Amino acid sequence: MESVWAVSDIHGHRKELEATLTAAGLLDDGHWAGGEARLWFLGDYVDRGPDGIGVIELAMQLQEEAPRSGGQVSALLGNHEILMLGMQRYGPTPVPSDSRYSFEVNWIGNGGVVRDLERLEQRHLDWLTSLPAVGSDADHLLLHSDTSAYLLWGEQVDDINDAVRAELQMPDLTTWWEMWRRLTSRYAFAREDGVETATRMLDTLGGRRIVHGHTIGALIRGGSVTPEDEPVLYADGLALDIDGGIYLGGPCQLVRLDEQD
C-alpha cells in the first residue's frame, strides 16, 4: 500500500520543511523522491516565518513532480492564507460588522510578513484561491483548523470545498471576513463536548480520525513548546493535532497516516 503523509503549519520555515521531508525519503535534493506516496499539506504556509512564498512554491513544485512517479501531493487552505489574501485585497478597509477590525490589523497582529506580500504573483494567487478546505485519505478526515465550523459550508467534503472555492472568488469583504473568522476558531474537539463534536464531524464527513493543525499541540496537552514535541492524540483518539509550533522552536511534525492505529 502507498504511504500517506500529512504535515501542517509550516509558517514560512521552508528549510525545516525540506529537512523533514528529506529525512522521511519524500524529498531528495529539493525534488520529489516519494515514489507513489501521497503527501498532504494542511495549510498555514505563510506568516510568522522567513519564507512563506518559498513554502508555497515548494508545495506547488511537488504537486507537479509527484504524479510523474505515481505519487500525489495535495494542499488545504489555512486561515493564514485567507488572512494574507484578505490583506492583499482589502488592507485597512474596516470590516462592515465591526469597524475596529480590518484584515490589515489582524494580519499585522498575527505575524504577517511584508516580504510574502511583496513576492505574491498571479500564479500564487491562482493556486491559493483554488485550494480545497477539507481532505480525506487513509480513513482520516483532514482539516486545517480544529473547528466544527466547516459544517456551516456543507455536510459533504465536496460541497464544503465547492462552497469555499466559490467564496474565494467573491469580491466581498464581509464574505472573506466570515471565512477568516470560521477558520480561526479552535478547540472544538478539546472542550468538554469534544468527543461528541469530533464524532459528529466524522459521522457527517467520513473517516475514523480527524487530523488537523492550527492549534499548537502544546496548548492541547498543556505545557510549553519543545523541539521534541510529538503530535497529540486526544478526544478519545478521534483527533490528532500535528501543529508542532515550528515558529516557536517546535518541530515540523510529519506523520504517516496509513500506519496510524
C-alpha positions in Angstrom: 0.0 0.0 0.0 1.2 3.5 -0.8 2.3 5.5 2.2 0.2 8.5 3.1 1.7 11.5 5.0 0.5 14.8 6.4 2.2 18.0 7.6 0.8 21.3 8.8 1.6 24.9 9.8 5.0 25.4 8.2 4.6 29.2 8.6 7.4 30.2 6.2 10.0 27.7 7.5 10.9 26.1 4.2 14.3 24.9 5.3 12.9 22.9 8.2 10.2 21.5 5.9 12.7 20.4 3.4 14.9 18.7 6.0 11.8 16.9 7.4 10.7 15.7 4.0 14.2 14.6 3.1 14.6 12.6 6.3 11.3 10.8 5.5 12.5 9.9 2.0 9.9 12.1 0.3 12.4 14.7 -0.9 15.9 14.4 -2.4 18.0 17.4 -3.4 14.9 19.6 -3.3 12.8 17.3 -5.6 10.1 14.7 -5.1 11.5 11.3 -4.1 8.5 9.8 -2.6 7.5 7.5 -5.5 3.9 6.5 -5.1 3.4 8.2 -1.7 0.7 10.7 -1.1 1.5 13.9 0.9 -0.9 16.3 2.4 -0.1 19.9 3.4 -2.8 21.0 5.9 -2.4 24.8 5.5 -0.7 27.8 7.0 2.2 28.1 4.6 2.8 31.8 5.3 3.2 34.3 8.2 5.4 34.1 11.3 8.4 32.8 9.3 11.1 33.9 6.8 9.9 32.4 3.5 6.2 31.8 3.2 6.2 32.2 -0.6 9.0 29.7 -0.7 6.8 27.2 1.2 4.0 27.8 -1.3 6.4 27.3 -4.3 7.7 24.1 -2.9 4.2 22.7 -2.4 3.3 23.8 -6.0 6.5 22.2 -7.3 5.9 18.9 -5.6 2.3 18.8 -6.8 3.7 18.9 -10.4 6.6 16.4 -9.7 4.9 13.7 -7.7 2.5 12.3 -10.4 5.5 11.5 -12.6 6.3 8.6 -10.3 2.7 7.8 -9.4 2.6 9.9 -6.2 0.3 12.8 -5.2 0.7 16.0 -3.3 -2.4 17.8 -2.0 -2.7 21.0 -0.1 -5.5 22.5 2.0 -6.4 26.1 2.7 -5.4 27.5 6.1 -6.7 30.6 7.9 -3.4 32.4 7.4 -3.8 32.1 3.6 -7.2 33.8 3.9 -5.6 36.4 6.1 -2.8 37.2 3.7 -5.1 37.2 0.7 -7.5 39.4 2.6 -4.7 41.8 3.4 -3.7 41.9 -0.2 -7.3 42.6 -1.3 -8.8 44.8 1.4 -5.9 46.1 3.5 -7.0 48.7 6.1 -10.7 48.8 5.0 -12.8 48.4 8.1 -14.9 45.3 8.5 -18.6 46.4 8.0 -19.8 44.4 11.0 -17.2 46.0 13.3 -15.1 49.0 12.3 -12.5 48.2 14.9 -11.2 45.4 12.7 -9.6 45.1 9.3 -7.5 42.5 7.5 -4.5 44.8 8.0 -5.0 44.9 11.8 -5.3 41.2 12.0 -2.6 40.4 9.6 -0.1 42.5 11.5 -1.2 41.1 14.8 -0.9 37.5 13.6 2.6 37.6 12.2 2.1 38.9 8.7 5.3 39.1 6.7 5.7 42.1 4.3 8.1 40.2 2.1 5.4 37.5 1.5 3.0 40.1 0.2 5.7 41.7 -1.9 6.5 38.4 -3.6 2.9 37.3 -4.4 2.5 36.6 -8.1 -0.6 35.8 -10.0 0.4 32.1 -10.1 0.5 32.0 -6.3 -2.9 33.7 -6.1 -4.5 31.3 -8.6 -3.1 28.3 -6.7 -4.2 29.6 -3.3 -7.7 30.5 -4.3 -8.3 27.1 -5.8 -7.3 25.1 -2.7 -9.8 22.8 -1.0 -10.6 23.3 2.7 -11.2 19.6 3.6 -9.5 16.4 2.5 -9.9 12.7 3.1 -7.3 9.9 2.9 -6.4 6.6 4.6 -9.7 6.8 6.5 -8.7 10.1 8.1 -10.6 13.4 7.8 -8.0 16.1 7.0 -8.7 19.7 8.2 -6.6 22.8 8.8 -8.5 24.0 11.9 -9.8 22.2 14.9 -13.3 23.6 14.4 -16.7 22.3 13.5 -17.4 25.5 11.5 -16.6 23.6 8.3 -20.1 22.1 8.6 -21.5 25.6 8.1 -20.4 25.3 4.4 -22.0 21.8 3.9 -22.3 18.2 5.0 -20.1 16.6 2.4 -16.4 17.1 1.6 -17.0 18.1 -2.0 -19.8 20.5 -1.0 -17.6 22.3 1.5 -14.8 22.6 -0.9 -17.0 23.9 -3.7 -18.5 26.5 -1.3 -15.2 27.7 0.0 -13.7 28.0 -3.6 -16.8 30.0 -4.6 -16.4 32.4 -1.7 -12.7 32.8 -2.6 -13.8 34.3 -5.9 -16.3 36.7 -4.4 -15.2 40.4 -4.2 -17.0 40.9 -0.9 -15.2 41.9 2.3 -17.9 40.5 4.6 -17.7 37.1 2.9 -13.9 37.0 3.3 -14.0 38.1 6.9 -16.5 35.3 7.7 -14.2 32.8 6.1 -11.4 34.0 8.2 -13.5 34.0 11.3 -14.7 30.5 10.8 -11.3 29.0 10.1 -9.7 30.9 13.0 -11.9 29.3 15.6 -10.4 26.4 17.5 -10.6 23.8 20.4 -13.8 22.2 19.1 -12.5 18.7 19.9 -10.7 19.6 23.2 -13.7 21.1 25.0 -16.0 19.1 27.4 -18.1 18.1 24.4 -15.1 17.5 22.2 -15.7 13.8 21.7 -19.3 14.3 20.7 -18.2 17.1 18.3 -15.5 15.0 16.7 -17.9 12.1 16.4 -20.4 14.3 14.7 -17.8 15.6 12.2 -16.6 12.1 11.4 -20.2 10.7 11.1 -21.0 13.6 8.7 -17.9 13.8 6.6 -16.4 10.3 6.9 -13.3 8.8 8.4 -12.3 7.3 11.7 -10.0 10.1 12.9 -9.6 13.9 12.4 -6.1 15.2 11.6 -5.6 18.9 12.0 -3.1 21.7 12.6 -3.9 25.3 13.5 -3.7 24.9 17.3 -0.2 24.1 18.6 -0.3 20.7 20.2 1.3 22.0 23.4 -1.8 24.0 24.0 -3.9 20.9 23.8 -1.7 18.7 26.1 -0.7 21.6 28.4 2.9 22.8 28.7 5.4 24.7 26.6 6.6 24.0 23.1 9.8 22.0 22.8 11.8 20.7 19.8 11.0 17.1 21.0 7.2 17.6 20.9 5.2 14.8 19.2 1.7 15.0 17.7 -1.1 15.0 20.2 -3.8 12.3 20.1 -6.8 13.3 22.0 -10.6 13.3 22.2 -10.6 9.6 22.9 -8.3 9.0 19.9 -10.7 10.8 17.5 -8.4 13.8 16.8 -4.7 14.1 16.1 -3.0 17.5 16.3 0.1 17.9 14.1 1.0 21.5 14.7 4.3 21.4 16.5 4.6 25.2 16.9 7.5 25.5 14.4 7.7 29.3 14.7 8.2 28.9 18.5 11.1 26.5 18.1 8.9 23.3 17.9 9.4 20.6 15.4 8.0 20.2 11.9 5.6 17.3 12.5 5.2 15.0 9.6 3.0 12.0 10.3 2.4 8.8 8.3 -1.4 8.2 8.3 -1.6 4.7 6.8 0.3 3.4 9.8 -1.8 5.1 12.5 -3.6 2.7 14.7 
